[in-house]
Amino acid sequence: MNNNRRNFIKESLTVGAGLVIGGAASYASKLDANSHIDSDSGLNIKESAMKFGLVTYQWGKDWDLPTVISNCEKTGFLGVELRTQHAHGVEASLNATQRIEVKKRFADSPVTCVGYGSNFEYHNPDQTILRQNIEQTKEYIKLCKDIGASGIKVKPNNLPAGVPRERTIAQIADSLNEVGKFAGDYGLIVRVEAHGLITQELPNMKAIFDQVIQPNVKICWNSNPVDLNPPGIEGNFNMVKQWIGDTVHVRELNANDYPYQKLFNLFAGINYKGWILLEASSTPTDRLSAMKEQLTAFKDLVAKI
């Protein structure tokens, strides 16, 4: 047993008998706190259904689960996408009791478990590796259901050289249809991150989704530099907007290297009601202060829509 899992189990055993799994009071505590006149920043926040949360990509990679939830509470983050192979130890190896404890921790917190951020991919021409990725996706879909998450993040990662592009695109789409159908039986969403050196390009994402027939398979916008390639961010956005789901990944919102105000305006234009999830990659000395700064930047962008 590795240390991450041992620490997780140790933390789980400390949960008191008074914990409950949800109910009306729990759901009420998760109401969007972003649409108001914000007392902390003083900003006049326009009515917006967008919610701000964290991807534990870098800023949360070394936090166990109680710390992830606590730090989101302290900084005003409403949700979290738990990334695979990180210190919180939420993996398919958890037994039924441990999965219940994860669900309880979120139910007794204002923080929503948005989903799980996997590394499963479907472009590999080796059919054995492809099948492994598909079957593992299904196991983690079961995990998502058990911990109260609403979906799983997957990704295409490449269009391999030497393989006809059309063949790989069809293989990715077929795989997404298979895992999407499986996830649909559990009432979950499959969120396909626009990711990979070639596949992150929105025309290639469109080519994949032109062949996706499962309605619960959606695009997770990833705020990549290639979004600005011709025909520009608005043209690329319009190219895939019909498939955009309920999660968007952003980097530091005040970095000035991506037109986030334009992006927020585009999402407001389609009445987006999902999550804006911070997938930061910098290394601030004080991550909690940095998180609060990003929440202020989020509120500022919403106020200017």
N, C-alpha and C positions, 0 to 999 in steps of 0.2 A: 504493500500500500504506500503510495507516494505521500509526501508531506502535505500537498495541497488538499488531497482528499481527507487525510487524517485530521487536518485543521478544520475542514468543513464539517466533518462528523462531530468533532469536539464542540464546535459552535452550535450545531443543530441540537445537541443534547441539552443545551442550556435554555432552550425555548420552554417557557412555562406552560402550564396546562390551561392558562387563560386565553391563549391564542385562539382565534376563530378564523374560519375560512371565509371571509367576505360577508355578504349581505348588504342590505340597503345602506347602512351607515358607512360601510367600507367604500362602496361605490360613490357615495356622496362626497367622501373625502378626496376623491380623485378628480373632482370637477376642475375644469381649466381655470387656472388662476391668472392667466395672461391678459384677459380681456377686461380691463378696468383701468382706473386711474391709479397708477402704481405708486404706492407710498414710499418705496425705497428709492426709485430713480426719479420720481416726480414727473415721469412721462405720461402723457395722455394716451393711453393704449386704446386704439380703435378695436371695435369688436372683431375678433379673429378666432377662428376655430383651430388655428395652428398651435401646436404644443411643442415645448422644447425639452429635449432629453439628451442622454449621453450614450455614445457607443464606447464600450470599455476597451477601445483599441490600444491606446497608449496611456491616457490619463487614469485609467482604472485597471490596468493590467495586473498590478501587484496588490490589489485590494481584495480581501476575502468578501464574501457576500454581505455580511452585516455592515462592513465598512462601505461597500458600494452604495447600499441603501441609505446609510446614515449620511454620507457625504452628499448624495443627491438631495436629501431632505435639507441639509444645512445650506445648500447653495440655491435652492429653489428649482432644481431640475425635476420635472414631473414624471419622467420615464427613463428606462434604460434598456439598451440592447446588449445582452450579455454575449461577449465574444468568446469563441472557443479557445481552449488551451490557456486560459488565464487563471489567476490565483483564486478566483471565486469558486472554481472547481465544479461548475454546473455542467455536467457531461452525462452522456447516456449510461455511464457506469453507475450512476446513483441508483440506489434501490428505491422501492416504493415509499418507504418511510421518509427517506431523505427528500424525495420529490415533494411529498406533502409539506415538509418543513420549509422548502423553498417557497412554495405557494403561500404558506401562512405568513412568512416574513413579508412578502409583498402585500398580502391582503390587509395586514395590520399597519401598513405604511401608506402615505399619500403617493408613493412612487409606484408607477405601473411597470410591470415586466412587459415591455413592448414585444420582445422576441429574442430569438437566438441568432447570433451571427456566425454561421458556419463557413467553412472553406470548401464545401463540396462544389464540384465543377463537372461539366459534362462534354468537354471538347476532345478528350483523349481518344485517339484512334484505336488504342488497345481496348478491346471490348471487355476484357477482364477487369481492367481498372475502371472503365466506365460503369460496369455493373456494381462494383464495390461502392462507387460514389452514390449511385442511385439507392442501393439498399441501405447504406449508412444514413442517407437523407431521411429515409423512412423511419429509421430508429430514432433520429433526433426530432422528427415530427411528433412521435409519441411522447418524447421528453417535453416538448413545448406544450403539448396538451396537458400533461401531468402537472407542470409548474404554473399553468395559467397564462402562458404567453399566447399571443394571437397569431404568430407566424414565425417562419424561419427564413433567414437570408441565405441565398446561394449565389453562385456567380458563374458566368462563362469567363474563361481566362485567356483564351487564345483561339486563333484559327491556324492550326499547325501547318507549317510549310510542307509541301509535297502531297497534301490532301486537297482535293477540290473544295474550294470555299463553300460551295452550295451543299456539299455532302456534310461538312461539319455543322453548318448552320441548321440543316435538317435534323442532325443527330442531337444537337442541343435542344431544339424545339421539341423533338419526340421525348427526350428525357424530362423536360419540364412538364410536358403533358402527363407523363406517367406519375411523377412525384406530385404534380398538382392534383390529379385525380385522387391519389392516396391522401393528401392533405385535406382535400375537400370532405372526405369521409369523417375527418376529425374537426371540421369546422374551422380550419386554419388557412392562412394565406402563405403562398410561396413568394418571397420578395427577391427579385433577381437584380442584384447590384450591377450597375453599368460599370464593368470592371475588366481589366486586362488590356494589354498593350494595343490590341486591335479591336477586341470586342467592346471596349468602352466607347468606341465611336458610335454616335447615335444612329447613323444609317445602318450599321451592322446590328444594333439592338432592334431596330425596326424590322430588319430582314428576319431575325429570329422570331419576333412576336407576330409577324405576319402568318406564322405557322403554328402559333400557340392557340389552342382552342379551349383550354381550361380557364374559366372566368376568374378563378381565385389566384391565378399566376399573374403577378404584377411587377412593374419596373420600380426599382429603388433608384431614384436620381442620385448621382454620386458626386456632383459638383467637380467634374474633371476639367482640366484646361482645354481638352479637345471639344468641350461643349461650345467653345467660342469659334471653332472652325467654321468656314462657310457651310451653310448659310447664316451663321451667327447663332447666338444663344436662343433668340426667339424662334428662328426657323427650326433649329434642332429640337427645341421644346415642343413646338407644334407638331413635329414629325412623330413624336411618341406619346403625346399627352393623353391619348385615349387609353393607354395601358398603365399610366402612373398609378401606383397604389397608395399606401398610407404611410410610407417612410421616405424621407429624404436625408441623405448624408451631406454634411457640410464640414468644411474645415474652419479655422478660426475666422469668425465673422468680421473682425476688424483688421484683417491682414491686408486688405486693399489689393489683392491679387486675383480677385474674382468678382464679377458684378452681382453681388448678393442682393442689392436693392432691386435690380432688374428681375432677378430670380424670384424674389418674394412677390413682386408685382405680378409676375406671370402665374405664380401659384394662387394668388388672390383672385386672379382672373378666371380660374377654373373652380373657384370656391373650395380650395383644398382644405380638408379638415383633419389632416393627419399629423404626423410627427416630423419635426425638424430635429435631427439627431446629430450632435456634435461628435465628429470623428477626428479629434485633434491629434496632431503628430509632433507638436513642439514639446519642449521639456521645461516648463516653468518651475521655478523653485517652490512656489506656493501654489499648488494645484487648486485648492479651494478658492483662493482669491481669483485665480485665473478663470475658474468656472463662473464665479459671480460676475466677472467682467464680461464673459461671453453671454450670460443671460441678459445683462444690460444692453449689449449690442443687439441681441435678438429683439428685445422690446423696442429698441430704437428703430430697427428695420420695420417692424410691424406698425409702429406709430406713423411711419412715413408712407405707408401704402396708400 
